[in-house]
Amino acid sequence: MKKRFKGKYLSLLWLVAPLTMQACGNTVNDSATQASLERGVKLDIIEKADIQNKNTVKLSTSFNGINFKPTTQWHQVSNVSLAADTMQLLIEPGKTSLINRSTENLLDGGNLLITESNYQDVHIKFDFMLTKDTHTAVILMGRYRLNINDIFAQKKWWAIWMGGLQPRFDEREWKNYDGVIAKANPAKPLGEWQQLEINFKAPRFNELGYKTEYAQLVSVKFNDIEIHKNQVVTGPTGNVPFVNEAKIAPVYFVGNTAQFAIKNLNIESRDYSQVAAAKELSIQDSIPLGAKQGKPMFNVVNMGEKAFKNKGCKECHEVNPSAKSVKTGPGLYGIFSPKVKQLTVFDPAENHKSTVNADKEYFMSSIRKSSRHIAVRKQRDGIEKVFLPIMPSFNGEIIKESEAEALYAYLLSLNPLNNQGPTVIWQESPQKPYILADDLTAELVSDKVRIGRVNIGDNVSGRAYHVGLPNQMNYSFDTQTLAVKQVWAGRFLDLKSEKKGRADAVSKIGKNAKLWPKKQLYNFLQPITKEGHKVDFSFKESSKLSAQISSDYLQDTTDFNQQLKSVDANFIGVETPLIGLPGFNYRVNNNYITVNFDISVKGQLTATMTLDNPEPQSFYIGLNDGEITVSNGTITDGILVIDAGVNQQVTLTGNLVDVPLPAKNDDNIVAQSNKPQALIWTTSNSKKATLPQGYELQDALAPNDKFGRQVLFEPLGIAFSDQGNAFISTRTSGVWKVTDNQWQQFAEGVFDSLGVVSESDTSIVIGEKPGLTRLLDENDDGISDRRESLSADFRFNSNYHEYLHGPARFSDGSLLYTLNLGHSLPGGYGGEGSMTTTGGYRGWALSVSPEGNTTPFAFGLRSPAGLAIDKADNVFYTDNQGDFHGTSKLYRLNKDKYYGHPAGLVDLPNMISTSPEIKWTNYAAKRELPIGLLPHGRAMNSPGSPIWDESDGGFGPYDGQMFIGDQSQSTIFRVNIDTVNGVEQSALLPFMANTASGAMRLTFSPNDNSLWIGQTGRGWWAKGGNLASLQRIVWDSTSLPQSIHEIHATPHGYQLQFTKAVAKQDRNSFKQLTMSSWYYVEDYNYGSEEYDVRDEELTSQTWSDDGKSLFIVLANFEIADKTVIGQTSRVYEFDLTATAFGQTVNSFHAKAWYTLHQIPNE
C-alpha cells in the first residue's frame, strides 16, 4: 500500500508564541521571560516521582558537563515518557534528562535555558521528547531560531515547524521573509525520543565591525536525516531575545512552551572557518545591526563627512594634505586629533593672539560662536596672518548636535595613521519620536466620538463597545453587565495585536493612556433585575477564561438556552449619531433603557438615561469615590432606584477625585472626514493571474481612513443592495459602501467581520466575532446611525480562532451563521482533537428568525469558513482541514445533522465533556457525507464561501455552476454537483490561480456580472503573498475558453465534458490522460494521510459525436467497503497535463478531482 502524508495547514504567521515573544517581531515582551534573562536562581533536581510534589532539593546549574545560567524552571529527572493523553510527560527522580517544569505548576512550561559559555562556531547534539502541544526551539547565539515540534506523518510543513529556520519579519511591509523549511520530515511518533544534530557557523565580522559572512547552518540532521546543508542565515529571526548579531554568544533552549525533555546533550566549540560561504554577502547586509532596534546602524564618521560636504564646509576648508589650493578658511587635515594639539588663534575681544587646545570644546565653540577665536595661518615667509572673520555661527537648527558630533568624529579621522581617530564608529539611528497619526495601528480621535469593538484585555469581555471622546476620555460599555466596565484617560486604542498575525494577543488601550482604578469605578450603572440580581452574562462572554472556568462550563448539565433565559435582560443595540454621544439601548424585565455617557477632563462622569419602565428599575452605581447626584430617584447604599414611569429623563453625575486625567500631548490629529473617495480599478496584478481565455483580473485601490491614512483593508464580506450598491465589511477597517464607484465608510469599529447581507440600501446585517449586528442608515445619508444586536446567543471567549462566518439569508428573511471552534482554550474540550470549545454552541450553525429568535441548526463543525444559501434555500458550507477533517470539504448543511467534529457534541441536551455518549467513535457513523472532498495541498487548503453564477451567460460558459475560493492557495475553483442514486457528489474544476491574497469571499456584481473577490493573507499565509486585496474578474463577453466544464460518474467510469469541442487530431493525445485515487481516514489527528493511493487503469476512451465529451472506462471502478472508523469515500484525480488540451491551457487548468460516493446504475 502506498501512502502519501497530508500536512497541517498553518501559515508562516502562525506564532502561538512559545516564548510569549512578539508574534512577528524580535524582542522579548514577556516580563517573566525577560526577568529570567536578568536574574536567576538554580536548576532544580526533582527527587520524587510524584509530579505534583513541589518540594525540590539538590540544586545545581550543570547538566552533562555543560554549565547553564541560573533558572527557576528547568529540572533534572529520569525515565521520561509520554502520558496517554499526549499532553504531558511523565517523569521519575534522577539526573539523566532535563525538563521544563514550573515549580508553581508542574504541568506548565518553564523559561529560557541559557548556556553559561559563549560560542562562535558550535556543534550541538541532543535527544528530545515532545508532547502534542510542544512548540519549542533551539536559539543559536540567542538570535537564530530552529523550531522544534511534532510533525510526524505530515506531508507539508512550514518554516515555523520542526527543523525550520524561523522567518524574519519586516515591520514596514508586515510580512515574513527568509524563513527556511526543513528539507525532509523524518519525525518519529510522539512518545519516542528523537535527535537533533546541529553544526553552526557564526557570522564573521572584520575589525571595523562590518559583517563579512552570513551565519550558516553547515549541517542540521533530524533523526540522522539531513534537513539543512550549508543553509545561509541572513540575520536574526523572529521570536528571539536579541535583534543584533554578535561574534560569540550563548546557546538558548526555549522553555516557555508545553513540556519538552532533553537528554544526551552535547555542546562543543568547533572551527568552521574553512567551510566556504554559501552565499555572497550583500552590501546592505554587511552593515551591522543595532542592539535596540535590529536595524542597520550608520557610521558616524561617514555621517560627518557627508555633513562636511552638505553644510558647505568643504567650500572654505581643505582636507587634502597634499592639496596646494588656498581657501578662505584654514585647512583641517591634522588639526583635530586624539592627541590634542595646540593652535595659535586671534582673540578679537582682547585684540591679541593666544594659544588654545584643539579639542572638542574648541571645535564646538568654532561652529557655534565662530567669532570668538579666529584661525591664524603661517605664510611661506613665516609671518602669521589672521583669516578673515567671515565664517558664520551655526545654531542647533542649522547644524544639529548629532551632526556636530559626527563632524568632529570625521575631523579626528583626518590624520596620519599614527595619530588617527577611528574611521568607523557604529551608532544606531535614533528612534523617531512617536507620532500618533503615523501609527497605522492606533485608532485616532479628534473632533468626533469614535466607537469600536475589539478584545482589549481581562477587564472587559470581547463583546464590549469602546468609546473615544474628543477630550481624550474613553470608556468601555460591556454588554456582559450592561454597564461601563472601565474608563481611561489619554489615547483611544492600540490595535497592533489585532492587525498583525492572527490577533492571538489582546489589543490595548492607547499608548501611554491610564486606566481609572477599579476600586473607584467598576460596572458603573449596572442594572438590577426585579428579582434582585445584577445583570451579568459572564457565562456567555467571559472577560478572562481559565481552565477552572472552562471546567465549570463543560460540567454544567444546564442547557445553554436555559442559561440564556435565566437572565431576563438583553442588549438591544447602540445609536451612533454622526454628531453627539452614542446611546446604548437595553431591556431589563419589562423596562427599556437608553443611556448616554459623558466624561469631563476634570473627572466628572455623567449618565443621561431615558427610561420606559412600567416597573421600578434599580442600578448598582459602581462608583466608590467622590460626590454623586441624581436628578430623579433615590440612592441607598450605592443602589439607585427609579420609580416606574414613561419616557423618564434621569441624569446621574459622579465627581471622582484622584483619577487619571488626559496628559498633554502634541498629537495634532486632523479633523475626521468621511467624504466619498474614488474607487479605482487597475490591472496591476492581471499578468500574474492564471485565468481562462477572455477573463481579466482587476485590482481595487483601497480607501483611506477618516484621517487620510492607509488602512489594512481585508474585505471579507461583500453584498450588493437592491439598488446595485456594494457593501463591504472588513476585519479591522469597518464597513464600506460603494455608490457610483465611490467609497464611503458606512460604519466603523466592527470586530473581525467576515460576512454581510443586504436587506435594503439602508439596512445590512454583518457578522462579527461577538454576533450578528444590523447596521441601519435611518437618515439615508450613506452612513449607519444605529446598530441592533440581532444574535449573540452563544459563548464568546475572545479567543482569536472563535470566528463567526456569515450570515447567509433565507428567502423568508431569516439568517444563518456558523461558529468556529477555539484554539488553545485553557481547559477546552476537543473530543481528543486540537480544536476545542467551552460549550455555548461553538462548532454549531445557528439560525435567526425574522423575529430575532436564535435556535441551533446543525452541529459538529470545525472551522466552517464558507457559508452560502442558494435561491431554493439550500444551505452549503465548507470546512477546513484539521482534526476530524482529513481534508477540507464542501457540505450541504441540513438541520439537526452532525458534521464530524465531536467538540460541539457537548452542547447536546444533558451532555457534559465526560459523557461517554459523545465520544467521537460513537458519533463517527452519524456524520453527514460531504458533497465534495477538496484535496488538501493538491487543490484547496482553506476554502471560503461558495457562490453561484446566475448571470444567464453574462460571465461566460459556467452559468449555474458553483464557485469557491481558497484562502491559502489563492485560487478559485468551480464545482458541478452530481446526484447519483439520491446521493450528492461532485467534481472540483479549476477556474483561476494567483489571486493577490487569500480568496475567501466571492460575490457576483449585478451591475456588470463581474466576480468580486474579498481576500486576506493575515494570520494564515496566502500563496498570493499580499496581506489583503479586493479584486474582480471581468469577462470580455465574447471569448469562449476551453476548459473542463463538468465531470459526471458513469456506471463504468467518468464522462468529461469540455466547453468546446476537442479537435479530432488532438483526441488521440488523451491517451496520455492519467488518473489516480485515494481516500482519507479522519480522527483526532490533524489532517490525514492519503490512503491506498493507486494509479487507475483506463481500459477505454470514447468521444461523443460533437467532440465535447470524453467517456472513460476504468478497470477498477467500484465502491469498496469502509474498513476503519473515519474512512472517507475515494477521491479521483484527473491529470490532463500531457494531453493536447493540457498543453494548450496550463498545468493548473489541466487537473480536476471527483468525490465518488455512488456509482450510477446501468
LUMNU-255316 format. One record per residue (C-alpha): x, y, z. Coordinates in steps of 0.2 Angstrom, whole numbers, plus 2048, in hexadecimal, padded with zeros to 3 digits. Layout:
N
XYZ ...
This chain:
1162
800800800 8078117FB 80481F807 805832805 80583D814 7FA84B816 80085A820 7F986782B 7F5878824 7FC88582E 804895827 81589D82A 80C8A9835 80789B841 80F8A1850 80689B85F 8168A2867 81E894872 82A8A1879 81B8AD87B 8268B9870 81F8C5863 8168BB856 81F8C2847 82D8CD84F 83D8C8858 83C8CE869 8378C6879 8288CE880 8238C188E 8298C889F 82C8B78A6 8378B2898 8408C3898 8438C18AA 84A8B08A8 8578B889D 85C8C48AA 85B8BA8BA 85C8A88BF 85A89B8CC 8608898CA 85C87A8C0 85186E8CA 85385B8CB 8428538CE 8458458DB 83483E8DC 8298358CE 81983E8D3 81884C8C6 80D8578D1 81A8578DF 8228688DF 82F8648EC 83F8658E2 8508638E9 8628618E3 8658708D9 8718718CB 87587B8BB 87E86E8B1 8788608A5 88385489B 89285E8A0 88A86E898 88787D8A4 8778878A2 8728988A8 8678968B8 8558928B4 84588F8BF 83C8848B3 8478768AC 8498668B6 8548568B5 84A8468B4 84A8348AD 8408288A3 83683489A 82682D891 817834888 806833891 7F882B889 7EF83C885 7FF84187C 7FE852885 80B84F892 81B846896 81C83A8A5 82C83A8AF 8368318BC 8448378C8 8558388C1 8628428B7 86283B8A5 85684889D 85185A89E 83F85F89E 83787089E 82B8708AD 82587E8B7 82787C8CA 8168858CB 80D8798BF 81686A8BA 80B8688AA 8118798A4 82087D89A 82F8868A0 83A89489A 84A896890 85888A893 86989488F 87A88D88E 887896899 89489588C 89489F87C 89789686B 89C89B85A 89B88C84E 89387E858 88E86C857 87E867860 876856862 86885186D 85984586F 84884C872 836847876 826851872 814852877 80685686B 80786886E 81986B870 820879865 83187D86A 842881863 855882864 85B894862 86C89585B 8768A3863 8658A9869 8618B0858 85E8A184C 84F897850 84D88484A 83C87E84E 83786E857 826866857 81C857852 81A85583F 81984283E 81183B82E 80F84D827 81084F815 812862815 81A86D822 82087E824 82F88882A 82788A83B 82687883D 83386A842 84486D83B 83F87E833 84988E834 83D89B83B 8388A882F 83E8BA831 8328C8832 8308D8828 8278E4833 8258F1824 81D8E4819 8158D9827 81B8C981F 8278BB823 8368B7818 8468AC818 83D89E821 84488D81C 83A87C81D 84386C822 847862812 83F852819 83484B826 83B83C82F 83184083F 82D83184A 81C82F853 819838863 82082F872 83082A869 84183286D 84783C85D 858844859 85D854853 87085784D 875869849 88586F841 885882841 89188F83A 88F8A0842 88F8B0838 8A08B8835 8A58CA837 8B48D4833 8BE8DF83F 8B38EE83A 8A38E583F 89D8E182D 8958D082B 89F8C781E 8968B681E 8848B1822 8818A4830 87F893829 87788282E 885878828 87B86882B 86B864835 866852837 85584D83E 85483A843 864838838 85C83F828 864850822 85785D822 86386C81F 87386D816 87E87D814 86E887817 87189A818 8698A3827 8688B5822 8658BD833 85B8BB843 84B8B2841 83A8B5849 8378B085B 8488B2862 84F8BC871 85C8C6867 8598D0857 86C8D4853 87A8C884E 8898C3858 89A8BA856 8978AF865 8878AB86F 87F89E87A 873890874 861891879 85488487B 84288A87C 83888588B 82889088A 81E882881 816872885 82186588C 831861884 83F85588A 851854885 85E847888 870842882 87385487F 884859877 88A86A873 89C86D86C 8A587B865 8AB878853 8B4882845 8AB882835 8B689082D 8BB88581F 8A888281A 8A588D80B 89889A80C 888894804 8838A57FE 88B8B57FA 8888C2807 87E8D1800 8848E2803 8748E780D 8768D7818 8888DB81C 8838EA827 8828E4839 8718E5842 86D8EF851 8698E7862 8598F0866 8508F1855 8598E384B 85B8F083D 86B8F3833 87590083C 87E90E834 891913835 89292483E 8A2928835 899926824 88B93182B 89893E82F 8A093E81E 88F940816 88B94E822 89B95681D 89695680B 88495A80D 886969819 89297180E 8A296E819 8AC96880A 8AA978801 8B598180E 8BF974815 8CB96880D 8CD956814 8DA94F807 8EB95180F 8F49517FE 8E895E7F6 8F096E7F1 8E09787F1 8DE9877FC 8CC989803 8C499680E 8C598C81D 8D3981825 8D697081F 8D096382B 8DB954828 8E494F838 8DD95E842 8D295384D 8D9943853 8D8936862 8E893E868 8E295086B 8ED95D862 8EF96F866 8EA97D85A 8EE98F859 8DE999857 8D99AC857 8CD9B2864 8C39C185D 8BC9C586E 8CE9C7876 8D69CC865 8E49C0867 8EA9AF863 8E99A086F 8EB98E870 8DD981871 8DB96F872 8D4968862 8C795D86B 8B595A86A 8B1969874 8BA974868 8B296B859 8A096E860 8A5980864 8AB983852 89A97E84A 88F985857 89899585B 8A499784C 8AA9A9850 8B09A4861 8C199E85A 8C79A1849 8D3995841 8E599A83D 8EF99382F 90299482C 90799A81B 916994811 9209A3818 91D99E829 9119AC82D 9019A7836 8F19AE82E 8E09AE835 8D29A782A 8C49B2826 8B59B1833 8A89AC826 8A399B82D 89199B833 88C994844 880985842 87398284E 86B972853 85E973845 86A975837 87796883E 86F95C84A 878956859 879944851 88194C841 88D95684B 893946854 89493D844 89E94C83C 8AB94B84B 8AC938849 8B093B836 8BD94883A 8C693C846 8C8930838 8D193C82E 8E2938834 8F192D830 8EF91B836 8FA91D845 8EE92B84C 8DE927844 8CD92684C 8C1918848 8BB917836 8AC90D83B 8A0910849 890906849 88190E850 86E90A850 863916847 85991F854 848919855 83B92584E 83092D85B 82092585C 81392E851 802927854 7FB92B843 80992183B 805912845 7F9909839 7F48FD847 7EE90B853 7DC910852 7DB923852 7CE92F85A 7CD941855 7BD94B854 7B093D854 7AC92E85F 7B491E859 7AD90D85D 7B48FB85B 7B48E9861 7C48DF864 7CB8D4871 7D58E087C 7D98D588B 7D28CD89B 7C88DC8A2 7BB8DA895 7B38CD88A 7B68CC877 7A48D2874 7A78E387C 7A58F3873 7B48FF875 7B0912873 7BD920870 7B8931874 7C094186C 7C794687D 7D293787F 7C692E88B 7C191D886 7B690F88D 7B08FD88A 79E8F988B 79D8E688D 78E8DC888 7938CF894 78C8DA8A3 7848E8899 78F8F48A2 79F8FE8A0 7AD8F28A4 7BC8FE8A3 7C191089F 7D291689A 7DA926896 7E592A887 7E6922876 7D8917870 7DD90586A 7ED8FC865 7E98EE859 7FA8E8855 7F58D785B 7E58D7851 7EC8DC841 7FC8D1841 7FC8BE83F 7EE8B4846 7E98C1853 7ED8B3860 7F38C186C 7E78CE874 7E78DF86E 7E98EE87A 7E38FF87F 7EC90D876 7FF910878 803917889 7F091888E 7EC9158A0 7DD90B8A7 7D29118B5 7D59058C4 7C88F88C6 7C68FC8D8 7BF90D8D2 7B49078C3 7AE8F68BE 79E8F28B6 7989038B7 7859048B6 7828F18B5 7708ED8B4 7678E18C1 7598D68BD 7498D68C6 74E8C68CE 75D8CF8D6 76B8C98CB 7788D48C3 7778D18B0 7868C68AC 7898BB89C 79A8B58A1 7958A389D 7948A888A 7A28B5889 7AF8B3896 7BC8C1898 7CA8B589D 7C88A2899 7D28968A4 7D38838A5 7C78838B4 7BA88E8AC 7BB88289C 7B98738A8 7AA87B8B0 7A287E89F 7A586D898 79E8648A8 78E86E8A9 77F8648A3 7748738A1 77087688F 778885888 76788C882 76188A894 76F89489B 76B8A288E 7598A3894 75F8A48A6 7648B68A4 7548C08A0 75E8CE897 7668D1886 7718DD87D 7678E586F 7738F0866 77C901865 77791185C 786919853 78292A84E 78E933843 78F941850 78D93E862 78E93086E 78A91D86B 77A917874 77A90587A 7698FD87A 7648EE885 7568E588D 7548DF89F 7448D58A3 7378E089B 7418F089C 74A8F888E 759904890 76490F886 77391688E 780923888 791925891 79C934891 7AC93789B 7B494889E 7C794B89F 7C494F8B1 7BE93E8B6 7AC9418B5 7A29328AE 7909358A8 7839288A3 77392F89A 76592289A 755920891 74A913899 73990B894 7379018A4 7268FB8A9 72F8F38B8 73C8FC8C4 74D8FA8BE 75D8F88C9 76F8FB8C5 77F8F78CD 7899078CC 79A9008CC 7A39108D1 7AC9108E2 7B39218E3 7AE9338E2 79D93C8E2 78E9348D9 77E93D8D4 76E9378CB 7609418C3 7539348C7 7539258D2 75A9208E3 76C91A8E7 76E90E8F6 77E9048F9 7849078E8 7749018E0 76A90D8D5 75790A8D4 74C9138C7 7399118C9 72E90B8BB 72B9178AD 72991B89A 737924890 7409298A0 75093489F 75C9308AD 76E9388AE 77B9308BA 78B9398BD 79A9338C7 7A993E8CB 7B89338CD 7C89398D5 7DA9338D3 7D692A8C3 7E292B8B3 7DE9398A8 7E493C896 7F7941895 7FB94F889 802948879 806950868 7FD94385D 7F5950852 7E894484A 7DF94C83C 7CC94D83B 7C393D836 7BC93D825 7B092F81D 7AF93780C 7AD92B7FD 7BD9257F5 7BF91F7E3 7BF90C7E1 7CD9097D4 7CF8F87CB 7E08F47C3 7E88E47BB 7F88E57C4 7F78D27C9 7EE8CB7BA 7FE8C57B2 8028BA7C1 7F18B27C1 7ED8A17B8 7DC8A37B0 7D289C7A2 7D28A5792 7C88B4791 7C98B97A4 7D28C77AC 7D78CA7BE 7D58DB7C5 7DB8E37D5 7D18EF7E0 7DB8FD7E8 7D68FD7FB 7CF90C803 7D7916811 7D1918822 7C8928829 7D993082C 7E092D81B 7EB91E820 7ED90E817 7E38FF81F 7E58ED820 7D78E9815 7D18D7816 7C08D680D 7B98C6813 7A68CA811 79F8D0800 78D8D37FC 7838DD7F0 7738E77F4 7638E77EA 76A8F77E2 77A8EF7DD 7858F77EA 7928ED7F2 7958EA805 7A68E480A 7AA8DF81C 7BC8DC822 7C58D5830 7CC8E5838 7C78F382D 7B48F582F 7A78F3822 7A78FC811 79A900804 79E9037F2 79190F7E9 7959157D8 7A690E7D8 7AB9177E8 7AF9117F9 7A8917809 7A990F81B 798909820 79D904831 7AD90483B 7B48F9849 7AD8E8845 7B68D884C 7BD8CD83F 7AE8CD833 7AE8BE827 79D8C081F 78F8CC81A 77E8CB813 7748D980C 7628DB811 7608EC808 76B8FB803 76A901814 76A8F181F 7778E381F 77B8D582B 78D8D182F 7958C3838 7A38C7844 7AB8BD852 79F8C385F 78F8BF855 7848C5847 7818D8846 7758E183C 77C8F2835 76E8FF831 77090F828 76091882E 763929826 768922815 77992B815 78391C811 78A91A823 78390E830 77B91783F 774908849 77A8F684D 76F8E8853 7758D885B 76C8CB851 7748BB859 7818B8866 77A8A986E 78A89F86E 79A89F878 7A88AA873 7B98A987D 7C28B6872 7CD8A886C 7D58AD85B 7CE89D852 7BC8A0858 7B78A7847 7A58A9842 7A28A682F 7938AD826 7858B1827 77C8AA818 76A8AE815 75B8A3812 74D8A9806 7418AC815 74E8B881D 7558AD82A 7688AC82C 77489E82F 78689F835 79489283B 7A0893849 7B288D849 7B9883857 7C788B862 7D9888862 7E4885872 7D588987D 7DB88688F 7D1876894 7C8875884 7BF86587E 7C485E86D 7BE84C86D 7D184886C 7D485485E 7DE86485E 7D087085B 7C587386B 7B687B872 7B0880884 79E87C87E 79188A879 78F884867 7A1886861 7A287A852 78F87C84E 785885841 777890848 76889883F 75F8A8843 74D8AA83F 7468BB838 7408BE84A 7518BC851 7508AB859 7618A2859 76088E858 76D881855 76D87A843 77B86E841 78A86884A 79B85F849 7A486E83F 7B6872841 7BC881837 7AD88482C 7B4892822 7A8892814 795894814 788897807 775895803 76F8927F1 75F8997EA 7568897EF 75B88B801 76887D801 77688080D 78887C808 79887E813 7AA87A812 7B5874820 7C8875822 7D4867823 7DA862835 7D5857843 7C684B83E 7C885382C 7D584A822 7D3856814 7C8865812 7B686280C 7A6869804 79686480D 78486780B 77F86D81C 76F865822 765869832 76985E842 777855839 78985183F 798856835 7A684C83D 7AF85684A 7AB85085B 7AE860865 79D867862 795857869 79785E87A 78886A877 77C85C874 76F85B881 775853892 78785188B 797856894 7A985488E 7AB843897 79A83B890 79F82B888 79182D87B 79A83B872 7AB832870 7B083585E 7B0823859 79D82285E 798830853 7A482C844 79782283A 78A83083D 79483E834 78D844823 795840813 79E84F80B 7998537F9 7AB8557F5 7BC8517FD 7C785F7F8 7D98587F7 7E4860803 7F48677FC 7F08617EB 7E186D7E8 7DA8767F8 7E0878809 7D4885810 7C4887806 7B9896808 7A789A804 79F8927F5 79589D7E8 78C8997D8 78D8A07C7 77B8A67C4 77F8B27B6 7768A87A8 7868A879E 78D8B97A3 79C8B27AB 7A18A579D 79D89379B 79B88E7AE 7898947B1 78188B7C0 7928847C6 7988877D8 7A88907DB 7B388F7EA 7C38987EF 7D28927F9 7DA89D806 7EB894807 7ED88F7F5 7E789F7EE 7DC8967E1 7CA8957DC 7C28857D6 7B18807CF 7A68727D5 7998687CB 78E85D7D6 78984C7D1 77B8437D9 77D8307D7 7708247DF 76A8327EA 77B8377F0 7848477EC 7968467E7 7A08527DD 7AE8577D1 7BB8657D6 7C086E7C6 7CD87C7C5 7C988E7C1 7D78997C5 7E789A7CF 7F28A87D7 7E68B47DF 7F08C27E8 7EC8BB7F9 7E18AD800 7D08AB7F7 7C38AA805 7B38B37FF 7AC8B27ED 79D8BD7E7 7968C07D6 7928D27D2 7818D57CB 7878E47C2 7938DC7B6 7948CA7BB 7A68CB7C1 7AC8C07CF 7B28CA7DE 7BF8C17E9 7C18C67FB 7D28C0802 7DE8BF811 7EF8B7814 7F18BD826 7F38B0833 7F28A2826 7FF8A3818 7F78A5807 8018A07F7 7FD8B07EF 8098B97FB 7FF8C8800 7F78CC811 7E68D1809 7DE8D57F8 7CD8D97F0 7CD8D37DE 7C18CF7D0 7C08C47C1 7B98CB7B1 7B48C17A2 7B58C9791 7A48C278C 7AA8BA77C 7B88AD77F 7B489B782 7C289378C 7C688178B 7C587979B 7BE8697A4 7AC86F7A6 7A58607B0 7A984E7B6 79C8417B9 79D82F7C0 7978227B4 79480F7B8 7A680B7B2 7B081B7B4 7AE82D7B0 7A88397A3 7B28497A1 7A9857798 7B3866791 7AD87778D 7B287577B 7B486776F 7C585E770 7CD85E75E 7CD84C757 7E084D754 7E2851767 7D784376E 7E483676C 7EF83F778 7E383C786 7EA82B788 7F7834792 7E983979E 7EE8317AF 7E382E7BE 7E68297D0 7DB8277E0 7DC8267F3 7D2828802 7D5830813 7D282A825 7CC837831 7CF837844 7D6842851 7E6844847 7E985583E 7E685082C 7E783F824 7F3835819 7ED831808 7E981E80A 7EA8117FD 7F081C7EF 7EF8137DF 7F28187CC 7E28147C3 7E28097B4 7D88107A5 7D180279A 7C980D78D 7C581F788 7B682477D 7B2835776 7A083C773 79C841761 79E853765 7AF85176C 7AA85977D 7A984A787 7B583C78B 7AF82C793 7BC82379E 7BB8117A3 7C580B7B2 7CB7FA7B6 7C87FB7C8 7B88067CB 7AE8017DA 7A98077EB 7B47FD7F8 7AE7FA80A 7B5806817 7BF7FC822 7C4808830 7BC81683A 7BD826831 7C181F820 7BA82B812 7B5827800 7C28277F3 7C88377EA 7CD8357D7 7DA8417CF 7D98447BD 7EA84A7B6 7E98507A4 7FA8597A4 80284E797 7F385078B 7F185C77D 7E4865788 7F0866796 7FD86D78C 7F187A784 7EB880795 7F787E7A4 7FB8727B2 7EF87A7BE 7E08797B2 7E58677AD 7E185E7BD 7D085A7C5 7C98507D3 7B98467D7 7B283F7E7 7AA82E7E4 79D8287F1 79181F7E4 7938177D3 78481A7C7 77A80A7C3 77B8047B1 
